[in-house]
Amino acid sequence: MKFDGISDNYTEIEIAGKVIMRTHGWNITFTQFMIDRSGIFWFGSREAGLVKYDPVNKPFQFLSHDANNPNSMSAGGVFGILASKVKPGITYVGTRGGGVNIYDPKKQTFEKVTFKVVDDMFGGSARSIAEDTDGSLWLGTWGDGLIELDKNYNEVRRFKYDSTKANSISNNQVRAIKPDNQGRLWIGTNSGLNILDTKTNILQRVVSQQTRQYPDQLVAEMEKLISTDQKVGAIEKVTDNQDISLPVEIGEAGTYWVMSVGEVDAASGLADFGWLENETKDTVWLMSTFANTFHAGGASKNRIEIKSITLQPGKYSLHYKTDDSHAFGKWNEPAPTQTSLYGIALLKLKDENLFQSFQDPVVPEHEELVIDGVSINDIEVTNKFIWVAAAGSGLNRIDPNTNQVKHYVYNPQDNNSLSHNNILDIQQDSQGMIWLATPEGVNKFDPVTETFTRYTEADGLPTNLTVGVVEGDDGEMWIASQNGLSQMVTNKNLNKVTFINYNSSDGLGTDVFLQLTTTRAPDGRFYFGSEAGLTTFTNITSNKTPPAIIISNLFISNKSVLDMKENSPLTESLLDAKSISLTFDQSNLSFEFAALHYANPQKNQYAHILKGYDQDWVYDNRNFAGYTNLDPGKYEFIVRAANAYGIWNEEGKSLQIIIHPPWWRTWWAYSLYVILFALFAFTADRGVRRSIKLRERERSRERELKQAKEIEKAYTELKATQSQLIQSEKMASLGELTAGIAHEIQNPLNFVNNFSEVNKELIGEMNAEIEAGNLEEAKALGKNISDNEDKIVFHGKRADGIVKSMLQHSRTSSGKKEPTNINALADEYLRLAYHGLRAKDKSFNASMKTDFDESVGSINVIGQDLGRVILNLITNAFYAVTERKQQQGEGYEPTVTVSTKRMDKKIEIRVNDNGNGIPQNIVDKIFQPFFTTKPTGQGTGLGLSMSYDIVTNAHGGELKVETRPAEGTTFIIILTE
């Protein structure tokens, strides 16, 4: 008996299984009594031994149908539920076949409200319930559509599906109804989402990616045109395992229409599809993904796409490819019903009005609201977004102000995604988080960061098959599942989420709950519905005492230390031990531990960590942990535990473990290793030093000989490299000449060809005159032929001279001086350099001036070498004026002047440009090998060095430079006769 402590009133506490006998006494006799630290009562008895009693009341109340009680709930279980905000304390319970039950928790009675049943398959079901501000109700039935009841529960009107009206409700089975703050109802049915404006009574069907279609008239008109001359090409009635191409030719540029019908799956993508390629195999148009195609009727994977494309004249090819199933004539799901085309067609419309009638439905002017999914599971309305879950289609986030929809789905490759695409319940908590119940656990979604957190059986849920989520107090969440209820609490000190699981043994009426039957009333009472009835409670009185923890056993290589007797490493009781020392071969350890809390001991929870080995705490709810092959070192084994109400012993129980290393890995062993190694190293060092000295003397002699040979070899290679570089520079200048020579040789060759063709005609005429007896005319023609032959010989010799000059330039110099006309040489290379640069760069242009002294005549020089010098200087001059032209632009006339002059017994050749000049600080370096002022890759730095060598060494002359900043540069060659 329990006395209240103030009065003499008492309460008899029944003990499970114990009864009052006819003698009015109990069939149990208590002998002893105590209360443990967690508040559990323990009684000793003669008949039943030790009896335990938990004074904490079980909070759950189960309400169900009682055929003998008219005030009990209707039969059929809970089908939908809503806690009233207009009538505090009242909860509307939708039943399967019994209409709406109005539950009053104070009276604990159910008032029945029914409606006229026409097509409801269960005889009057309320699958979903919504409440207006005046207390009137909206009922979602399972066959009779949407019904409005006034505040007295009388029917006002109903909305039902009408196949002839596009603005009727999309299905008569209504699963979810949620009002928003703009006077609209968001209605989820088995065939899509609907929006009802309760002020205007206008109902709008929301389009789904799975079911949206082009207008039937548009598709029919397209099919009709395929059989006319407006068809450019078509691939039709394609069977499985096909890869077909059809060539088409576009003769007129303009807008064309393409229509393709095939199989596109939302998960796996394109299966049967068409595309258009141009002549170079580039894809001009390709059938889109599931989200951008339309439903062609039948199975949802039957997709159609109609697009207008702009094509230019040319050759194209239509393509169509199918996989090994669901093709024309071999359907594995319902065939397309909107069209008979299964393939691709390309059309050119002749009627402009018809073009516009096609354009309007294919390219709508306004943004259309399109969601993913058809059968709506749940809807949640928040301040900014509407959240909609459709069966197997993930989560839709709708912005009602912009009609923009964002879609979230399960991605097996991304942990930051839904854990499953079938969402059964959506709830927003007081912190703005979105909670989702799925068959693969509970997901928490942060709308700001767009991150998902998953909670599953691995975190402590009794099953992943969750069906409902509702918020409690202090951030706790209650989860309804197919295996009872779970209370989710968070220990902020440990940053640990704990699930406290309740089932029928705790007073629940069932372990299997239904979706959309969870709610919390404004007074704080929770309701969870099932087919068996309604489970309700206000709060959970938890036992706040954390459990005591003991390490009950320690196993070394599967042998308990409690059985080792004198071989045990323990020096005291394991319950009191703070540390234990082990040898290196005692590295396989197992621990048994227990939480001493008996309120509901089978629901106590455990966590452990072996510091020095585990990276983090292991929350596996097992009272056993094992480790094998631990390395020598120091470890700390710590156990934490929580009672059945999620109250953790945060301090835990710990045991220090020291595993000593073997003797050969101890500090004194390593010290001995160091000493022995030092002695060995010293002895070896002495011997090695003597050997090294002898070998070093011999190596020194060998190195000296080797170095001498390497120096000689390096000198030889250096000379060879220098010769190769000079030859490369010569070949580079030869390449620059090629284009110029080609231009120069073209003129005489043109003359030769032209005069040869004229002579051929004149010979024909002369023969005709001879046959006619006109000898005088024949002689005159013969003279013309003779004159032309002289011109052919002249221009042929001119071309021959150019070729010889080119060959002479390309040959390696013989070093032999020959009489050479300096003016002709300079003039020839000036023209060759100009035309060579023009051939490389058509935009190049510059003025050329010459001032040749006729008295210069011919002098003995190495012609091809001096020609290379003149070519190099002229090419550099053209480069300088081109660079200044690019910098200065208009108003500047690039000019290069070549002049000759006789002075006593010396000949002077000048190459002048009006470029930017050469900076004074580098003038002294320009004749050094490899020095260049050109950008990287545009000069080798050998041109002027080679020119200087040819003039000074080979000809005994001088090569000088005069430069003026911003005015130009003059290179001067002085040769002695």
Secondary structure, DSSP 8 states (H G I E B T S, - for coil): -EE-SSSS-EE----TT--B-TTSSBS--EEEEEE-TTS-EEEEESSSSEEEE--S----EEE---TT-TTS--TT-EEEEEE-SSSTT-EEEEEBSS-EEEEETTTTEEEEE----SS-TTSSB-SEEEE-TTS-EEEE-BSS-EEEE-TTS-EEEEE---TT-TTS-S-SBEEEEEE-TTSEEEEEETTEEEEEETTTTEEEE-EETTT----HHHHHHHHHHHTSTTEEEEE-S--SS-EEEEEEEE-S-EEEEEEEEEEEETTTEEEEEEEEEETTS-EEEE---GGGSEE-SSSTTEEEEEEEEEE-SEEEEEEEE--SSSBTTB-SS---SS-S--SEEEE--S-HHHHHHHHHHHS-SS---EES-SSEEEEEE-SS-EEEEETTS-EEEEETTTTEEEEE-B-TT-SSSBS-S---EEEE-TTS-EEEEETTEEEEEETTTTEEEEE-GGGT-S-S-EEEEEE-STT-EEEEETTEEEEEEEETTTTEEEEEEE-GGGT-S-S---TT-EEE-TTS-EEEE-SS-EEEES---------EEEEEEEEETTEEGGG-GGG-S-SS-TTT-SEEEE-TT---EEEEEEEE--SSGGG-EEEEEEETT-SS-B----SEEEE-S--SEEEEEEEEEE-TTS-EEEEEEEEEEEE---GGGSHHHHHHHHHHHHHHHHHHHHHHHHHHHHHHHHHHHHHHHHHHHHHHHHHHHHHHHHHHHHHHHHHHHHHHHHHHHHHHHHHHHHHHHHHHHHHHHHHHHHHHHHHHT-HHHHHHHHHHHHHHHHHHHHHHHHHHHHHHHHHHHHS------EEEEHHHHHHHHHHHHHHHHHHH-TT---EEEEE--TT--EEEE-HHHHHHHHHHHHHHHHHHHHHHHHHH-TT---EEEEEEEEETTEEEEEEEE-SS---GGGGGGTTSTT---S-TTS--S-HHHHHHHIIIIISS-EEEEEEETTTEEEEEEEEE-
